[in-house]
Structures are given as structure tokens and as C-alpha cells.
């Protein structure tokens, strides 16, 4: 009886830790997605800026040739942002689906733990205990599999965040190169410099967005990996007891 009581305490404590970290993981994921809420708008601003810059480059003739090439490259970056945004929408949907499964599994585990307590306190044979423990193990298995999938989603989110970071770096380089071309553009210098300065403003906004999102993703990654290990350890213990 004392052994069963000790096992229940360990199981309950571990489930509580899983629930606490899972809630923290979901909060970090929501924060990361929230950080990118204005990504669509910034991508559209960059697209419009590139179109206006290309028109200005056309008016500048030969002196605008390099700027025209840079603005075409900017549109490629805008298309990349649109692709990343679409992938993030898909990851957000997966996150919400996994969140529902995780929360449902944790609720079921709580019910099973109370059932285990009632079985242990009552006059029940080992067969009844084994039945409850098997049911607990099945729900825990589903939870661990979902946590594993959630950790994969977080890794994918980290990859998309890195993709936006690359776009930011390349856009910053384009703004610098346009400023260089502006210095030799004669009467078109002011127009090109305005394009460069405006692009830097968008780049700064993207960088702020990335800084907040990257911090949230880093925290989510740490929690996701910790949950994965914790869940696997729990399954190993339950299989050993079963």
C-alpha cells in the first residue's frame, strides 16, 4: 500500500509539472504568433515601396539601373515574407489543435489520478488497479505524442523566424545599396534617398518584431524539449510499473 501511495505522489507531481510547463509553452507560442501580427502589413508596405522605387528608377534612366535591380530583388523578398506568413498560419492552426489535445489529456489525467486514489483507498483487487493504470498509461501516451508533435511545431516556428531574420538582413543591405546609388544619382538623389530611408524604417519595424518573436520562440523551444524529455521519462516509469 505504501509503495502504491508513493508511486501516486510521484505521478501526480510529474503530471503537475507537465501541466505547468505545457501552459507556459502555449503562452510562449501565442506570444510569438502575436509578434508577427503586422507582418502582412509590413510586407505590403515593402511591396508598394519597391514599385514606387522602380518607377523612380525608370525616370532616372541609366542612373537608376542599379536601383531598378535592387527593387526587383526587394519584391522577391516580399514574396518570401508572404510564403513565411502562410506557413505561420498553418503552424498556428497546428498549435491550437495540439493545445486542445494537451489540455484535454491533462484533464483526463487528473480524473484518472483521482480514480487511482479511490481504487487504492477502497477494497479493490490488483486487477482493478491494473485497469485504471492501463487507462492512465493510454492517456499519457497520447499526451506525450502530442507534446512531441508540439515540439516539432516549435522547431518549425523557429525556422520561419530565422527566415524572417534573413529577409530583414537582406532588406537592410538593399537599403544601404540604394543610399549608395543615391549619392551618384544627381537630381534623383533625393528621391532615391527617400526610398532608402523609408526601407530602413520598415527594416527597423521588422527587426523589433523579430526580437520579440525570437525571445518567445527560444523560451518555447526550451519548454518543448523539457516537456518531451519529461513525458518520455514518465512513460518509461509507467511502463515499468505496469
C-alpha positions in Angstrom: 0.0 0.0 0.0 2.8 2.4 0.9 4.5 1.7 -2.4 1.3 2.5 -4.4 0.9 5.7 -2.4 4.5 6.7 -3.2 4.0 5.9 -6.9 0.9 8.0 -7.0 2.6 11.0 -5.4 5.4 10.9 -7.9 3.0 10.5 -10.8 0.8 13.4 -9.6 3.9 15.7 -9.0 5.2 14.9 -12.5 1.8 15.5 -14.1 1.5 18.9 -12.3 5.0 19.8 -13.7 3.9 18.8 -17.2 0.8 20.9 -16.9 2.6 23.9 -15.7 5.3 23.8 -18.4 2.7 23.0 -21.1 0.7 26.1 -20.2 3.9 28.1 -20.3 4.7 26.6 -23.7 1.4 27.6 -25.1 1.7 31.1 -23.8 5.1 31.5 -25.5 3.7 30.2 -28.8 0.8 32.6 -28.7 3.3 35.5 -27.9 5.4 34.5 -30.9 2.4 34.4 -33.3 1.2 37.7 -31.8 4.6 39.3 -32.5 4.1 38.7 -36.3 0.6 40.1 -36.4 1.8 43.1 -38.5 4.0 41.0 -40.9 1.4 41.2 -43.7 1.1 44.9 -43.4 4.9 45.4 -43.5 5.3 43.1 -46.4 2.7 45.0 -48.3 4.4 48.3 -47.5 7.7 46.9 -48.8 6.0 45.8 -52.0 4.4 49.2 -52.6 7.8 50.9 -51.9 9.5 48.7 -54.4 7.0 49.5 -57.1 7.4 53.3 -56.4 11.2 52.9 -56.4 11.1 51.1 -59.7 9.1 53.9 -61.2 11.6 56.4 -59.9 14.5 54.3 -61.2 12.8 54.3 -64.7 12.7 58.1 -64.6 16.4 58.2 -63.7 17.4 56.2 -66.8 20.9 54.8 -66.7 21.5 56.3 -63.3 18.6 54.2 -62.0 19.6 50.9 -63.5 21.1 49.5 -60.3 18.2 50.8 -58.1 15.8 49.0 -60.5 17.6 45.7 -60.0 17.5 46.3 -56.2 13.8 46.9 -56.2 13.2 43.7 -58.2 15.1 41.8 -55.6 13.0 43.5 -52.9 9.9 42.1 -54.4 11.5 38.6 -54.2 12.0 39.2 -50.5 8.3 40.3 -50.2 7.2 37.1 -51.8 9.4 35.2 -49.4 7.7 37.0 -46.5 4.3 36.1 -47.9 5.3 32.5 -48.1 6.6 32.5 -44.5 3.4 34.2 -43.3 1.3 31.4 -45.0 3.4 28.8 -43.3 3.0 30.5 -39.9 -0.8 30.5 -40.4 -0.6 26.7 -40.8 1.7 26.4 -37.8 -0.8 28.5 -35.7 -3.6 26.1 -36.7 -1.5 23.1 -35.6 -0.6 24.8 -32.4 -4.3 25.4 -31.5 -5.1 21.8 -32.4 -2.3 20.4 -30.3 -3.2 22.8 -27.4 -6.7 21.3 -27.3 -5.4 17.8 -27.2 -2.9 18.6 -24.5 -5.4 20.4 -22.3 -7.9 17.6 -22.8 -5.3 14.9 -21.9 -4.3 16.8 -18.8 -7.9 17.0 -17.7 -8.3 13.2 -18.2 -5.1 12.5 -16.4 -6.4 14.5 -13.4 -9.6 12.4 -13.4 -7.6 9.1 -13.7 -5.4 10.2 -10.8 -8.5 10.7 -8.6 -9.8 7.3 -9.8 -6.4 5.7 -8.8 -6.8 7.2 -5.4 -10.3 5.9 -4.9 -9.2 2.4 -6.1 -6.2 2.4 -3.8 -8.3 3.6 -0.8 -11.1 1.2 -1.4 -11.3 -2.6 -1.2 -10.3 -3.3 -4.8 -8.1 -6.1 -6.2 -5.0 -5.7 -8.3 -7.0 -6.2 -11.5 -8.9 -3.0 -10.8 -5.7 -1.1 -10.1 -4.2 -2.5 -13.3 -7.2 -1.5 -15.4 -7.0 2.1 -14.1 -3.3 2.2 -14.6 -3.6 1.0 -18.1 -6.1 3.7 -18.9 -3.8 6.3 -17.3 -1.0 5.0 -19.4 -3.0 5.2 -22.6 -3.9 8.9 -22.0 -0.3 9.7 -21.0 0.9 8.1 -24.3 -1.4 10.4 -26.3 -0.2 13.4 -24.3 3.5 12.5 -24.9 2.9 12.0 -28.6 1.1 15.4 -28.8 3.9 17.1 -26.8 6.4 15.6 -29.3 4.4 17.0 -32.2 4.2 20.3 -30.4 7.9 20.4 -30.0 8.2 19.8 -33.8 5.9 22.7 -34.4 8.0 25.0 -32.3 11.1 23.9 -34.2 9.3 24.8 -37.5 8.3 28.1 -36.0 11.9 28.8 -35.1 12.9 28.1 -38.7 10.3 30.5 -40.0 11.5 33.2 -37.6 15.0 32.7 -38.9 13.7 33.1 -42.4 12.2 36.5 -41.5 15.6 37.4 -39.9 17.3 36.7 -43.3 14.8 38.9 -45.1 15.5 41.7 -42.6 19.2 41.4 -43.1 18.9 41.4 -46.9 16.5 44.3 -46.9 18.9 46.3 -44.8 21.6 45.6 -47.3 19.3 46.8 -50.1 18.5 50.0 -48.3 22.3 50.6 -47.9 23.0 50.0 -51.6 20.1 52.3 -52.7 21.6 55.0 -50.4 25.0 54.5 -52.2 23.4 54.7 -55.6 21.5 57.9 -54.5 24.8 59.7 -53.9 25.6 59.4 -57.6 22.1 59.9 -59.0 22.3 63.7 -59.4 18.9 65.3 -59.4 17.3 61.9 -58.5 19.4 61.7 -55.3 16.6 63.0 -53.0 14.0 60.5 -54.4 16.3 57.5 -54.1 17.4 58.6 -50.6 13.8 58.8 -49.5 13.3 55.2 -50.7 16.4 54.1 -48.8 15.2 55.9 -45.6 11.7 54.5 -45.9 13.0 51.0 -46.3 15.2 51.3 -43.3 12.1 52.3 -41.3 10.4 49.1 -42.4 13.5 47.1 -41.6 13.6 48.6 -38.1 10.0 47.6 -37.6 10.7 44.1 -38.8 13.8 43.9 -36.5 11.7 44.8 -33.5 9.2 42.2 -34.5 11.9 39.6 -34.8 13.5 40.4 -31.4 10.2 39.8 -29.6 9.3 36.7 -31.6 12.8 35.2 -31.3 12.7 35.5 -27.5 9.3 33.8 -27.3 10.4 31.1 -29.7 13.6 30.5 -27.7 11.6 30.1 -24.5 9.0 27.8 -26.2 11.8 25.7 -27.6 13.3 25.2 -24.2 10.0 24.2 -22.7 9.1 22.0 -25.6 12.3 20.0 -25.3 11.9 19.8 -21.5 8.3 18.5 -21.9 9.4 16.0 -24.4 12.0 14.5 -22.0 9.7 14.7 -19.1 6.9 12.9 -21.0 9.2 10.2 -22.2 10.6 9.7 -18.6 7.0 9.4 -17.3 6.1 6.8 -19.9 9.2 4.8 -19.0 8.2 4.8 -15.4 4.6 3.9 -16.1 5.6 1.0 -18.4 8.0 -0.2 -15.7 5.2 -0.2 -13.1 2.6 -1.7 -15.4 
